[in-house]
Every structure is written in structure tokens, then in C-alpha cells.
Amino acid sequence: MRKSYLLRIWTNRVLGRIVKGDKRPVFFDIEQTCPQLLELERNFEIVQNELARLLEQRDDMPCYHELDPNQDYISRSTDARWNVFMLYFVGQNFEDNRASCPQTCEILDRIPNLFQCFVSILEPGKSVPAHCGPYLGYLRYHLGIKVPASNPPWIRIKEQKHEWQEGVSILFDDTWEHEVCNESTDDRVVLIVDILRPMPWYGHLVNLSFVQLFGKRYGRRVAHRAAKFARSQTPT
């Protein structure tokens, strides 16, 4: 684990120089950066219908920290739950989950340089404390699936605050400090898609090397925990 941590720190330093360090953008133009992501917006009704049905299974879904212990602090910050429904994680397809939303996954499969994808469900009253994403090698896409109209949840990224809207997406750098607040009386559901950050070829090569050396191994661990969690939920 210590070697993986040092490798990530070194890679972040290298990538930081390439992406202009503290002068790097907070938000990105989706059309210019990865236009394939906009297919999710264009097919929003299909995506929303498939993912909204997942709320019926919410009680059987793991909390974020149950799949990824690195998220323990932000996932356990309040008593309310932060459930996740994993579709893809660094080389690992979650086939049982994908079967629940096949048309959404068809669109996801056409997105280049996919790093991670999951459905994020925040219970009423669930907030996520200020934190920074761990790795500069990806950008994060949010598509609002279910957003309470009254007292709508929001995310603050650096100094900019964004209120989610159903069918509206954003693309941002989550290594900037950000926090989330859902003080509404209903669930907030967002589709999260991480893509490898566009960079010059030498930065992309460094990024891919890190993903191969560390990311895919960690992805297998997450998939193993997901399978273990699913078995624990199966009645005997």
C-alpha cells in the first residue's frame, strides 16, 4: 500500500506540471473535451427511466465505503446513507448491475477512456464534507437523474456552487476541494462518469501507466468487495 501511495503522489506531481497546477480549470466544456458524454443527456429519458428503477433496490445497495475503504471518511460523515451502484471501475464491468440498465450501458460503452462509472444516491440529510479527489488523471462528469425541486441539493467545487438539475450535466476536476449538501427531504440521484483527463501524448502515457500499474489492481479489489457484499445480501 505504501508503494501505491508513493506512486500516486509521484504521478500527481508529474501530471500537475502538465495540467498547469493551480492554474488548471475547475469546469470543462463537455463538447470540446469529450462530446460522447453528451449522448447521456440526449438520451436522458431512457437513462432516467432505467436508473430511477434502481431506487427500488436501494436498501440492497452498498454504501460507498463498503466497496472503497478510501472513501470511509466522506461516506460515513453523517448517519444518512450514500449508496452506490457500480457499473464500471478501472477495467472491471459489474455485469449483474449492468443488466439492470442495458441501454445506459450501451451509451457508456461508446465513451472513450472510461475510468469509472456509478450511480450515486444520497439520502435526505446526507452531506459530503469538503475534500479533494485523490488523482489528477481523470475528470468527473455528473448527470442529474433525480433532483428534489424543493431545497435542491448542491455541490461546491472550489469557489463555485452548482445546483443539480435533472437532465443537465457538468464536467469538472474533482481534485479541487469540493463538498456536497442534500438538505432536502428526498433522495438525490446522480450518474457519475469519470474519464481519463485529455493531455498531450506524454502525459497520457504516464496516466495510462499508472492506471495499468495500480488502478486495475485496485479495481479488482473493489469488484471483489462488491461480489462479497452481494453474496451477503442473498437469503440462505
Secondary structure, 3 states (H helix, E strand, C coil): CHHHHHHHHHHHHHHHHHCCHHHCCCECCHHHHCHHHHHHHHCHHHHHHHHHHHHHHHHHCCEHHHHCHHHHHHHCCCCCCEEEEEEEECCEECHHHHCCCHHHHHHHCCCCCEEEEEEEEECCCCEEEEECCCCCCEEEEEEEEECCCCCCCEEEECCEEEECCECCEEEECCCCCEEEECCCCCCEEEEEEEEECCCCHHHHHHHHHHHHHHHHHHHHHHHHHHHHHHHHHCCC
